[in-house]
Amino acid sequence: MRAKAIGAFLTGTLVLSGSALTAAPAASAAETGVVINKVSVNGGKAVVFGTSRTESFTISVTASDDSGINHSGQRWLSIDREVGDDYWTFHGVPTCTASSATTSTCKLTVQLESDIDLPRNTLAGRWNVNVQVSAKDGDYYGEVYGTHPVQRRSTLSVNASPEPVTKGKTITVTGKLARANWDRRIYAGYTGQPVRLQFRPKGSTTYTTVKTVTSDGTGNLKTTVTAASDGYWRWNFAGTSTTPAVAAAGDYVDVL
């Protein structure tokens, strides 16, 4: 039986706690008078793009000033990255909502559309998060606040056979690790990556790693194990800085 899983992409929402964002020192905020309380990109999850142009995510900032935040003043939220000759940015003017006389949250939802391209493959990694907010008394914050991961979506399949199988006989487990190729808008094999083969006995909820196999030149995985008991076999990839972790759905094998 074949099973497949796709690395999850979560549409951004206004979540202001728990973030993959790495913040820069806050000294510059104190100097301007505008205090940046929290910044969130994609609700704290990595921004993960596949090959579709219809993805979306949200950037939000909560800021304070004794005079209050100017909702119609200079304000800007963006993420960007430059690697060699490749540069890309997602940006725009956020909408701000006051939670008190001094504090507001400004939110920007980025929606990829048919006329917006995907980044180049070289740009996967940590992107700069840029925040610009102004106060009613003229105070201003405009800095690279920190960084946030932008990754290429991963997929992972598994097939364990034969099934059923006689106890003590050989089970062959195959699969493929792939990830989005933004340059070509296809999923291509992710080569040379360590992927764990795991087993979950029937009636259990826990997977145990049996061995680790390296994906070949086309992303394929293949190994053999000895049939011992009924249960589920899956591949599990831990992820990298440019590609999220993903686990295949378990493939059940009946051992006679």
JOLIN-V376925 format. One record per residue. RES is the residue in three letters. PSI is psi in whole degrees, 0 to 359 (999 if undefined). NEAR is the number of other ideal C-beta (glycine too) atoms within 10 Angstrom. D_LAST is the distance of its C-alpha to the last C-alpha in whole Angstrom. Layout:
res = {RES,RES}
psi = {PSI,PSI}
near = {NEAR,NEAR}
d_last = {D_LAST,D_LAST}
//
This chain:
res = {MET,ARG,ALA,LYS,ALA,ILE,GLY,ALA,PHE,LEU,THR,GLY,THR,LEU,VAL,LEU,SER,GLY,SER,ALA,LEU,THR,ALA,ALA,PRO,ALA,ALA,SER,ALA,ALA,GLU,THR,GLY,VAL,VAL,ILE,ASN,LYS,VAL,SER,VAL,ASN,GLY,GLY,LYS,ALA,VAL,VAL,PHE,GLY,THR,SER,ARG,THR,GLU,SER,PHE,THR,ILE,SER,VAL,THR,ALA,SER,ASP,ASP,SER,GLY,ILE,ASN,HIS,SER,GLY,GLN,ARG,TRP,LEU,SER,ILE,ASP,ARG,GLU,VAL,GLY,ASP,ASP,TYR,TRP,THR,PHE,HIS,GLY,VAL,PRO,THR,CYS,THR,ALA,SER,SER,ALA,THR,THR,SER,THR,CYS,LYS,LEU,THR,VAL,GLN,LEU,GLU,SER,ASP,ILE,ASP,LEU,PRO,ARG,ASN,THR,LEU,ALA,GLY,ARG,TRP,ASN,VAL,ASN,VAL,GLN,VAL,SER,ALA,LYS,ASP,GLY,ASP,TYR,TYR,GLY,GLU,VAL,TYR,GLY,THR,HIS,PRO,VAL,GLN,ARG,ARG,SER,THR,LEU,SER,VAL,ASN,ALA,SER,PRO,GLU,PRO,VAL,THR,LYS,GLY,LYS,THR,ILE,THR,VAL,THR,GLY,LYS,LEU,ALA,ARG,ALA,ASN,TRP,ASP,ARG,ARG,ILE,TYR,ALA,GLY,TYR,THR,GLY,GLN,PRO,VAL,ARG,LEU,GLN,PHE,ARG,PRO,LYS,GLY,SER,THR,THR,TYR,THR,THR,VAL,LYS,THR,VAL,THR,SER,ASP,GLY,THR,GLY,ASN,LEU,LYS,THR,THR,VAL,THR,ALA,ALA,SER,ASP,GLY,TYR,TRP,ARG,TRP,ASN,PHE,ALA,GLY,THR,SER,THR,THR,PRO,ALA,VAL,ALA,ALA,ALA,GLY,ASP,TYR,VAL,ASP,VAL,LEU}
psi = {140,143,150,146,154,133,130,143,125,126,134,141,171,87,124,28,151,100,146,357,131,114,144,165,145,6,321,328,318,325,328,339,332,127,125,113,312,147,134,134,124,39,23,354,154,144,120,121,138,232,359,152,13,22,164,159,167,141,133,152,136,122,156,151,148,338,353,159,136,107,342,4,195,121,143,136,139,160,143,162,144,126,109,236,356,131,141,151,145,125,170,177,120,163,130,143,130,137,346,182,338,343,137,156,126,133,135,125,122,119,114,139,176,335,6,123,165,160,170,155,324,343,357,138,210,126,149,139,117,132,130,123,140,153,167,335,8,350,152,141,126,98,163,109,323,203,159,140,136,121,162,122,141,153,152,126,164,146,119,127,160,169,128,171,146,138,134,347,175,135,131,125,121,173,183,132,124,164,162,131,103,332,326,353,46,168,127,152,138,108,156,29,137,128,131,132,126,153,138,114,151,133,353,161,5,129,142,135,129,316,169,132,142,131,142,193,350,10,0,152,141,136,172,151,165,130,123,322,161,144,187,136,140,160,147,120,128,344,166,182,337,352,129,158,151,143,136,152,142,139,116,135,125,121,122,999}
near = {13,13,19,15,19,17,22,13,20,14,13,23,15,13,17,15,8,10,19,17,22,12,13,18,9,13,8,15,20,12,10,17,16,25,19,22,14,15,21,26,31,27,19,17,22,21,23,23,19,20,15,12,15,10,19,14,26,21,27,24,27,21,25,21,23,13,15,16,28,20,15,8,14,12,25,16,25,19,24,17,20,13,14,8,7,12,12,18,13,20,14,14,12,24,13,20,12,12,11,8,12,16,15,24,20,22,18,22,16,20,14,16,8,7,6,12,11,20,21,16,17,16,20,23,15,19,24,17,25,18,24,20,30,22,23,16,12,11,19,16,25,16,19,13,24,21,19,25,20,24,23,27,22,26,20,28,22,27,20,26,14,12,16,12,19,10,12,9,12,11,20,13,23,17,27,23,27,24,27,26,16,21,12,10,13,10,19,15,18,25,14,10,20,11,26,17,21,20,23,16,14,12,7,11,6,8,19,11,10,14,13,12,19,11,23,15,8,12,22,16,24,13,16,10,16,10,21,12,10,16,21,20,26,23,28,18,26,14,14,16,10,18,23,21,14,24,18,27,15,20,24,15,23,11,17,10}
d_last = {17,20,22,25,28,32,34,36,39,41,44,47,49,52,50,52,50,47,48,47,50,52,55,59,61,63,67,68,67,69,72,72,72,69,66,62,60,57,55,52,50,48,47,46,43,44,45,42,43,41,42,44,47,47,46,48,49,51,54,56,58,60,64,67,70,73,75,71,69,71,69,71,72,70,66,64,60,58,55,56,55,57,55,58,59,56,57,56,56,56,58,61,63,61,62,63,63,65,64,67,71,69,66,64,61,61,58,57,54,53,52,51,52,52,56,54,52,49,50,50,47,49,50,47,47,49,52,56,56,60,62,65,67,70,72,75,77,76,74,71,68,67,64,61,59,56,53,50,47,46,43,41,38,35,31,28,25,21,18,15,13,12,9,7,6,5,6,9,10,13,13,16,18,21,24,27,30,33,36,39,42,45,47,46,44,40,37,37,35,35,35,35,34,31,28,25,22,20,17,17,14,13,16,19,21,22,21,21,23,21,23,26,27,30,30,32,35,34,32,28,26,23,21,18,15,13,9,9,8,8,12,15,16,20,23,26,30,32,35,39,42,42,39,37,34,31,27,24,22,19,16,13,10,6,4,0}
//
